[in-house]
């Protein structure tokens, strides 16, 4: 156990500074500049460690032969000195503090409260820097990066546990957040949701052979492989926007624009999403989170965020989804429970999903006749956007009934008809375009990729629920611009938890 002495640290600091000056004036002249940078940084870390020791020495140990009283009027008597390790960004330190104990055996170190020391050895700043990297890249890469920069080797298990502990205050943080300034908000609030599969360790795989997302999403096979080791991360996003009207012709042209010989749904999707993400109807004050706890929890959290951004409950709520029935029913049920039914401005089916079905129907009708496919798709999308989905369904039924098509092609058309029939109430595109609303789910689809897939779907990765939830929460904090504010809030909560009874 080492008790730092101020004079000793002063002498050590002078020696380090003298060594740095000598290095700059002599030794560095024989080295390449990048090596000089590295060596100077290492010496400065050593200097910072000595300064930190001096700060601790200035606080002294708090040792006194007396009694102290805590905030809940319990008397503690001095019981000697205790040492604890503290891993700072400058390296490991020992902190010696006076230790007091009550008659019933409860102990405390008042200096811990003064310094707001963490429960474990890792400094809050080191945790901040490390967890910030972990939410962007793998644990192993983050550990290697910290080691290369600070010459500190951190154990992976400790960082995994720290990530879980760090996210413990997120729910309370969201609840206490103030509403965005009204001048930065739009007149309509949009809520949107989707699911993304996460590979889990075998002990946490779903009971069903299919993950939850494959049960009702018509495009599950395109975005997520059917794998018994996957579970859904339910991604939700809420934002406001300023409506701006468009015509069906504008959207139809945008969907067909820049069309090439590769007339697949993928090419249509990339072009139209780009169109939908321009400045018009730009998401304002967007917040996005992902949860492994299921849709009901996700929707409660999302609508709690809606309440926080609009405490007057006056703005209309616009729901933008893909074709998964459970998304629509779950959100509508939670809105009903809150008594917000009259606030629903519309429930819209993603036009990109609809476009994919239209292209499938075109291929079934015209096969390799490219020009006819393109003409029919353009005409059909225009009809749908103008609100005539019933005409489209009727036309497809006539083709099935009267057309000289193979059984396989008729099967495709029947699937398209069923999809349009099932979602007809969500395809009022003429209404939504006239109101100036967006009709594509690019925001939430982008979030599924950026928030979930890009971090959790590395080759060979398998997650526990707690582990992946912590990473998703941290990642959401950064994406939402809340990282620094959350850290300040978390540190206050930590101090209250650890030292609420210390005088």
Steps between C-alpha positions, in 0.01 A plus 500: 500500500650830388404838642597761245719785619462839333871584511592162362263552208642846434847351475374223274326751274814709467695189406242405236496852355879504494498167318247634249707813438816296451319268262366791294836672476723196440359150452202597284728647233605150396145367467220526249224740601231237552730320745558827680124542534467153649784544750383844609147371556628215718707743708204734537288212628760439765495869587120495522515204738729693733269803491205279587691359795560857616129574481430196718772608743342846526178339620688309771356177635243656730653319795384634835457339838137594525152397420286609206127498443333408173198665343270247667638575848708189550833542680819364343834473676843518342626150424831547322601546138391311193656495155327447168617479141398761245575452132515843338580591139855565629537156654436324831503687832442404862274725703531483878200625698386518860252223576215533749269233637176500695415277794303264274797449264404737219802685359569805286784714365390866479777582253339266247196727496710814467684356200188321370699183446334226293394176664762310303859591422445646153477879491187654356704676232663174396157339489365788293775472239493121489123451487479769234723284282319178594167627370665559161723194464565159655622457856826350381570789265414758768730325749784496248448868414506609864814293555675654200414854614521487881708184554219365719376144450136466600324165563209433265268360766541811714406722206194288421384535860577872497288547187201338671545711813550817297161467330308449824373861507379533142128466578517769770715718276238488225222581746672813631601638160343830409293536184691639201460876450173557320671710234709195405198272461259427217123500512458122466658215699596184314548163669647203320626155593660190354689189612851377440623152591796458734693175531479374856697244695335160489369531855289801400370395160123522442283197571369513144720406207425842360583829659213732578573719201441221249146437618327795338744697287451434128863579429664319791683265267657797321627686805546234764589135461270255671720384779395342826780684680362844414277718712338828410636834598195725474613837365281806554542859396304817564550844349304801387492650154366792302260372233549591135260377237596301192304358214466131413677578172808626688529183703429274205769674297743477790437128535566443131784750465851389412363160403754266341490161335525345847135566585503323834321613811841574651575772245156653547546499874834680499379775265174572679642495849751760391213716375312463829800608708538849351435820695121492459332333797841471663486315837538752782635408845493132410555244774555132428536202733506124467387250761524124537201496739230473236259722312277598791793641698636673190167671425451616858846657498445660159170660597648614832754689288215643294338625821827660611540686172134615502371521859187684381387190304389728220706406194374238252683167494583343166590128494732377226560124475577204280245221458555314830155478669645476851665841465177671405286322758750551781543873443128559455421309818743708704359820350150381588601430861628856528179645357678648200283344227384841379863606445574239233549692174550186295658156486707465184647193332854548372484576128827312443346172613203568275736570209669164550165325467420701189827391342429138592160526331659659190745214466218247534296679233764585244802280569799617297312777318687784665326794331157368589609439860628854538189655343263290713689568824499876438128502421412275797705696752330819381157343557597384849640842590183666375293285738373245250637185658158340459529539122841338509368205702209461260729506199727235649200279575391525139849397392487196725153409378539567128871518430684216338751468781672202653399376845826635643437849362141499622626407844722811502210723397275348769767572761515863385120529507482364855772739617324802351164390640640444848667844507251701299408717799867606528538595132325840494798656328303774327385623841845484659671670208244781502565545874873518434595180683780259416396158368826303522656337806857595418557643848427179688659273240816707524484473878471120484821494303694775674387437858472120503646313204823700457606424858344166588533301179874449466596152386489251787336736751257355752335708771328470835195719549669715765815537296339606174246724675781694669680553171180603321417747778847655488487515124160673512633760743767595250265495202251720685768750607442425870836349593646791699172592667441139600846470653442806717166361609641151562784633716254691717291186540808293580608742772152493649496120500849453641523786746148608592563431870845656523510836675 
